[in-house]
Amino acid sequence: MDRQTTEWRLGVERLWAAATLDCREAEWLTADIVRYSTDATLRPAAARALPALRIALAGKCRPRR
C-alpha cells in the first residue's frame, strides 16, 4: 500500500471513529481520492460516491468547530 493510500485509510478510520461525522472532512477526503487515486477500483468508487455524499449531507451535517 502506498503512502497516499495509507493516509486516506487513516482519514477514513478517523472519520469512522469520531463521535460525530465531520461532513466537510468526509467530502474533502472523497474528493481527494477522486482527484489523485490511480487505483482502478478506488477512484471510480469514490467518484460514484461523491455526488451522493454531497446530496445526502447538504444541510444535514454541520462541521465541527
Secondary structure, 3 states (H helix, E strand, C coil): CCHHHHHHHHHHHHHHHCCCCCHHHHHHHHHHHHHHCCCCCHHHHHHHHHHHHHHHHCCCCCCCC
